Amino acid sequence: MVVLPRFVSYISNGIYDIGCTGQTVCVYDKHGAELAKFKDLLYAYYSAISPHGDMFVVKSTDGRIAVYSLKTLSLIKRFRYSKVNYAQDDGFCFSADGKYFINIERQGDDLHSAISVYDTAGFSRVSQFILGDIGMLEDIEQVDGELYVIGFWRNSDLIITENFVAKYTEGKISEPVNITKNEYEYYNELLLNKKKGDNVKNHTLATLWRVYST
């Protein structure tokens, strides 16, 4: 009997399965046969497979990213996107066409959220949006070709005043709507479970945004 490692997350696109333990990333075929094992990052708990299924990205909480080819089962690139000494556990996703990888980051210090967009042809950063002093971003989700983010607003004393969901369009936050604290906590937990590998399709940031924007 084969005993699998204890994975924090285990995702699948129907062709490949990817499990992350924090120190090891394992790739399996759809029948459960191990294809590759990588140890390029520490504190790497979550991954994302590109829409075309040709690559996947693993993000560590110490501000590093590793990109792997699913065609050659090899490391493509490893880089540090932030030197902020804070747990970098915010959300990330691919664009619908697979041309870009979008990552929520802490830049400058742990009180400033940024959205960085990377070209998946070489994983160079092509744009960055920093939210500023009044808000923080927690997660991002691509739904039907559009990007949605969830986060919170705060006052000058850094006290949270409102939670919100918004679109991320043309390099900026657009059409934000305030949501309840309960909805905020529920959807953050839901998105975390999706990153762990739960298949929850009916509840997205898009549905939450539509409810509160009408």
C-alpha beads as a LAMMPS data file, in Angstrom:
LAMMPS data file: protein, C-alpha beads

214 atoms
213 bonds

1 atom types
1 bond types

-500.0 500.0 xlo xhi
-500.0 500.0 ylo yhi
-500.0 500.0 zlo zhi

Masses

1 110.0

Atoms # bond

1 1 1 0.000 0.000 0.000
2 1 1 1.385 3.365 -1.063
3 1 1 1.194 6.000 1.664
4 1 1 0.909 9.529 0.296
5 1 1 2.560 12.466 2.064
6 1 1 0.371 14.652 4.253
7 1 1 -0.536 17.415 1.840
8 1 1 -1.798 20.843 2.856
9 1 1 -3.291 21.215 -0.620
10 1 1 -4.053 18.710 -3.371
11 1 1 -5.404 20.119 -6.638
12 1 1 -6.273 18.538 -9.970
13 1 1 -7.122 19.563 -13.524
14 1 1 -8.267 16.069 -14.494
15 1 1 -4.912 15.208 -16.073
16 1 1 -2.429 16.069 -13.350
17 1 1 -2.736 16.135 -9.579
18 1 1 -0.426 18.367 -7.538
19 1 1 0.118 18.070 -3.807
20 1 1 2.017 20.509 -1.587
21 1 1 3.308 19.679 1.887
22 1 1 5.148 22.941 2.547
23 1 1 8.565 21.499 1.716
24 1 1 7.765 19.106 -1.113
25 1 1 5.644 19.387 -4.247
26 1 1 4.500 16.114 -5.828
27 1 1 3.015 15.661 -9.293
28 1 1 0.828 12.645 -10.119
29 1 1 -1.005 11.489 -13.215
30 1 1 -4.764 10.957 -13.149
31 1 1 -4.266 7.347 -12.061
32 1 1 -2.252 8.347 -8.998
33 1 1 1.202 7.411 -10.300
34 1 1 3.918 9.794 -9.116
35 1 1 5.554 11.654 -11.999
36 1 1 7.841 14.120 -10.239
37 1 1 8.834 15.454 -6.845
38 1 1 10.288 18.922 -6.214
39 1 1 11.946 20.526 -3.192
40 1 1 12.699 24.014 -4.504
41 1 1 10.796 26.063 -1.916
42 1 1 10.136 26.104 1.794
43 1 1 6.751 27.107 3.240
44 1 1 5.089 26.320 -0.099
45 1 1 1.553 25.205 0.660
46 1 1 -0.536 26.115 -2.406
47 1 1 -0.290 25.870 -6.175
48 1 1 -2.242 26.767 -9.313
49 1 1 -2.362 25.013 -12.679
50 1 1 -2.474 27.149 -15.828
51 1 1 -5.670 27.066 -17.913
52 1 1 -3.847 25.258 -20.752
53 1 1 -2.417 22.683 -18.351
54 1 1 1.143 23.237 -19.532
55 1 1 2.572 24.675 -16.288
56 1 1 1.876 25.231 -12.638
57 1 1 2.976 27.771 -10.050
58 1 1 3.755 27.217 -6.386
59 1 1 3.808 30.162 -3.958
60 1 1 5.655 30.190 -0.653
61 1 1 4.810 32.311 2.354
62 1 1 8.328 33.800 2.420
63 1 1 7.806 35.770 -0.794
64 1 1 9.017 33.286 -3.411
65 1 1 7.456 31.635 -6.444
66 1 1 8.459 28.520 -8.374
67 1 1 7.175 27.838 -11.892
68 1 1 7.174 24.303 -13.312
69 1 1 6.545 22.800 -16.739
70 1 1 4.004 19.995 -16.859
71 1 1 5.328 19.016 -20.292
72 1 1 8.905 18.365 -19.170
73 1 1 8.201 18.027 -15.417
74 1 1 10.993 20.455 -14.626
75 1 1 11.566 23.771 -12.882
76 1 1 11.201 26.723 -15.265
77 1 1 11.949 29.586 -12.920
78 1 1 12.259 30.425 -9.253
79 1 1 12.250 34.005 -8.018
80 1 1 11.562 36.225 -5.035
81 1 1 8.732 38.685 -5.558
82 1 1 8.824 40.410 -2.142
83 1 1 11.338 40.926 0.643
84 1 1 8.723 41.884 3.212
85 1 1 9.254 39.892 6.414
86 1 1 5.644 38.788 6.731
87 1 1 3.696 35.675 5.809
88 1 1 2.921 36.066 2.111
89 1 1 -0.184 33.907 2.090
90 1 1 -2.475 36.112 -0.014
91 1 1 -4.221 34.910 -3.148
92 1 1 -3.037 34.291 -6.715
93 1 1 -4.448 33.026 -10.004
94 1 1 -3.927 32.779 -13.757
95 1 1 -5.766 34.895 -16.289
96 1 1 -8.399 33.025 -18.283
97 1 1 -6.200 32.858 -21.388
98 1 1 -3.158 31.698 -19.415
99 1 1 -1.004 34.575 -20.625
100 1 1 -0.663 36.151 -17.184
101 1 1 -0.180 35.126 -13.584
102 1 1 -1.662 37.533 -11.038
103 1 1 -0.327 37.607 -7.478
104 1 1 -1.361 39.562 -4.375
105 1 1 1.826 40.639 -2.606
106 1 1 3.075 42.692 0.305
107 1 1 5.371 45.379 -1.077
108 1 1 7.346 47.942 0.925
109 1 1 6.018 46.647 4.256
110 1 1 3.338 44.316 5.564
111 1 1 0.704 47.082 5.600
112 1 1 0.595 47.598 1.834
113 1 1 -1.029 45.223 -0.642
114 1 1 0.024 45.042 -4.250
115 1 1 -1.319 43.179 -7.258
116 1 1 1.510 42.148 -9.571
117 1 1 0.910 40.766 -13.053
118 1 1 3.513 38.466 -14.620
119 1 1 3.822 37.444 -18.263
120 1 1 3.776 33.637 -18.270
121 1 1 6.077 33.535 -21.303
122 1 1 9.025 34.390 -19.054
123 1 1 7.495 35.386 -15.722
124 1 1 8.729 38.947 -15.838
125 1 1 6.507 41.466 -14.067
126 1 1 4.570 43.586 -16.542
127 1 1 2.489 45.700 -14.156
128 1 1 1.857 46.383 -10.496
129 1 1 -0.938 48.106 -8.580
130 1 1 -0.425 49.132 -4.938
131 1 1 -3.644 49.711 -3.048
132 1 1 -2.283 52.390 -0.691
133 1 1 -2.790 53.127 2.977
134 1 1 -6.538 52.714 3.257
135 1 1 -7.018 49.084 2.317
136 1 1 -5.645 45.554 2.163
137 1 1 -6.304 42.700 -0.239
138 1 1 -6.748 39.108 0.872
139 1 1 -7.556 37.070 -2.212
140 1 1 -8.178 37.173 -5.953
141 1 1 -10.262 34.935 -8.205
142 1 1 -10.687 34.675 -11.956
143 1 1 -14.302 34.017 -12.942
144 1 1 -15.412 33.842 -16.587
145 1 1 -12.483 35.967 -17.729
146 1 1 -12.887 38.675 -15.080
147 1 1 -10.830 39.190 -11.940
148 1 1 -12.400 39.805 -8.526
149 1 1 -10.672 40.678 -5.250
150 1 1 -11.729 40.631 -1.609
151 1 1 -10.250 42.758 1.155
152 1 1 -10.931 45.432 3.742
153 1 1 -10.820 49.198 4.191
154 1 1 -9.231 50.800 7.254
155 1 1 -8.899 54.257 8.820
156 1 1 -5.800 56.283 9.704
157 1 1 -5.454 54.312 12.942
158 1 1 -5.281 51.079 10.889
159 1 1 -8.618 49.927 12.276
160 1 1 -10.767 47.947 9.860
161 1 1 -13.912 49.878 8.972
162 1 1 -15.461 47.894 6.109
163 1 1 -14.971 44.672 4.173
164 1 1 -15.348 44.740 0.399
165 1 1 -15.371 42.780 -2.838
166 1 1 -14.450 44.450 -6.133
167 1 1 -13.337 43.888 -9.696
168 1 1 -9.740 44.259 -10.804
169 1 1 -9.893 45.828 -14.257
170 1 1 -7.269 47.565 -16.388
171 1 1 -4.727 47.663 -13.606
172 1 1 -6.907 49.044 -10.831
173 1 1 -9.627 48.218 -8.317
174 1 1 -13.041 49.063 -9.762
175 1 1 -16.666 48.957 -8.643
176 1 1 -15.997 48.015 -4.994
177 1 1 -19.004 47.139 -2.853
178 1 1 -19.034 46.755 0.915
179 1 1 -20.009 43.378 2.335
180 1 1 -20.779 42.076 5.807
181 1 1 -18.063 40.719 8.066
182 1 1 -19.768 37.327 8.047
183 1 1 -19.724 37.167 4.245
184 1 1 -16.104 38.308 4.239
185 1 1 -15.042 35.556 6.624
186 1 1 -17.157 32.941 4.826
187 1 1 -15.714 33.671 1.389
188 1 1 -12.153 33.882 2.641
189 1 1 -12.584 30.419 4.131
190 1 1 -14.235 29.222 0.921
191 1 1 -11.342 30.487 -1.212
192 1 1 -8.854 28.838 1.134
193 1 1 -10.681 25.538 0.765
194 1 1 -10.573 25.925 -3.024
195 1 1 -6.797 26.379 -2.833
196 1 1 -6.652 23.206 -0.745
197 1 1 -8.429 21.356 -3.547
198 1 1 -12.129 21.469 -2.702
199 1 1 -14.279 21.656 -5.828
200 1 1 -16.677 24.486 -4.982
201 1 1 -17.970 26.048 -8.201
202 1 1 -21.269 27.662 -7.245
203 1 1 -19.817 30.171 -4.774
204 1 1 -17.357 32.663 -6.238
205 1 1 -16.346 36.271 -5.648
206 1 1 -18.303 37.076 -8.796
207 1 1 -21.553 35.808 -7.270
208 1 1 -20.816 37.702 -4.052
209 1 1 -20.101 40.914 -5.993
210 1 1 -23.316 40.575 -8.024
211 1 1 -25.435 40.134 -4.885
212 1 1 -24.081 43.275 -3.230
213 1 1 -23.875 45.421 -6.354
214 1 1 -27.581 45.116 -7.169

Bonds

1 1 1 2
2 1 2 3
3 1 3 4
4 1 4 5
5 1 5 6
6 1 6 7
7 1 7 8
8 1 8 9
9 1 9 10
10 1 10 11
11 1 11 12
12 1 12 13
13 1 13 14
14 1 14 15
15 1 15 16
16 1 16 17
17 1 17 18
18 1 18 19
19 1 19 20
20 1 20 21
21 1 21 22
22 1 22 23
23 1 23 24
24 1 24 25
25 1 25 26
26 1 26 27
27 1 27 28
28 1 28 29
29 1 29 30
30 1 30 31
31 1 31 32
32 1 32 33
33 1 33 34
34 1 34 35
35 1 35 36
36 1 36 37
37 1 37 38
38 1 38 39
39 1 39 40
40 1 40 41
41 1 41 42
42 1 42 43
43 1 43 44
44 1 44 45
45 1 45 46
46 1 46 47
47 1 47 48
48 1 48 49
49 1 49 50
50 1 50 51
51 1 51 52
52 1 52 53
53 1 53 54
54 1 54 55
55 1 55 56
56 1 56 57
57 1 57 58
58 1 58 59
59 1 59 60
60 1 60 61
61 1 61 62
62 1 62 63
63 1 63 64
64 1 64 65
65 1 65 66
66 1 66 67
67 1 67 68
68 1 68 69
69 1 69 70
70 1 70 71
71 1 71 72
72 1 72 73
73 1 73 74
74 1 74 75
75 1 75 76
76 1 76 77
77 1 77 78
78 1 78 79
79 1 79 80
80 1 80 81
81 1 81 82
82 1 82 83
83 1 83 84
84 1 84 85
85 1 85 86
86 1 86 87
87 1 87 88
88 1 88 89
89 1 89 90
90 1 90 91
91 1 91 92
92 1 92 93
93 1 93 94
94 1 94 95
95 1 95 96
96 1 96 97
97 1 97 98
98 1 98 99
99 1 99 100
100 1 100 101
101 1 101 102
102 1 102 103
103 1 103 104
104 1 104 105
105 1 105 106
106 1 106 107
107 1 107 108
108 1 108 109
109 1 109 110
110 1 110 111
111 1 111 112
112 1 112 113
113 1 113 114
114 1 114 115
115 1 115 116
116 1 116 117
117 1 117 118
118 1 118 119
119 1 119 120
120 1 120 121
121 1 121 122
122 1 122 123
123 1 123 124
124 1 124 125
125 1 125 126
126 1 126 127
127 1 127 128
128 1 128 129
129 1 129 130
130 1 130 131
131 1 131 132
132 1 132 133
133 1 133 134
134 1 134 135
135 1 135 136
136 1 136 137
137 1 137 138
138 1 138 139
139 1 139 140
140 1 140 141
141 1 141 142
142 1 142 143
143 1 143 144
144 1 144 145
145 1 145 146
146 1 146 147
147 1 147 148
148 1 148 149
149 1 149 150
150 1 150 151
151 1 151 152
152 1 152 153
153 1 153 154
154 1 154 155
155 1 155 156
156 1 156 157
157 1 157 158
158 1 158 159
159 1 159 160
160 1 160 161
161 1 161 162
162 1 162 163
163 1 163 164
164 1 164 165
165 1 165 166
166 1 166 167
167 1 167 168
168 1 168 169
169 1 169 170
170 1 170 171
171 1 171 172
172 1 172 173
173 1 173 174
174 1 174 175
175 1 175 176
176 1 176 177
177 1 177 178
178 1 178 179
179 1 179 180
180 1 180 181
181 1 181 182
182 1 182 183
183 1 183 184
184 1 184 185
185 1 185 186
186 1 186 187
187 1 187 188
188 1 188 189
189 1 189 190
190 1 190 191
191 1 191 192
192 1 192 193
193 1 193 194
194 1 194 195
195 1 195 196
196 1 196 197
197 1 197 198
198 1 198 199
199 1 199 200
200 1 200 201
201 1 201 202
202 1 202 203
203 1 203 204
204 1 204 205
205 1 205 206
206 1 206 207
207 1 207 208
208 1 208 209
209 1 209 210
210 1 210 211
211 1 211 212
212 1 212 213
213 1 213 214
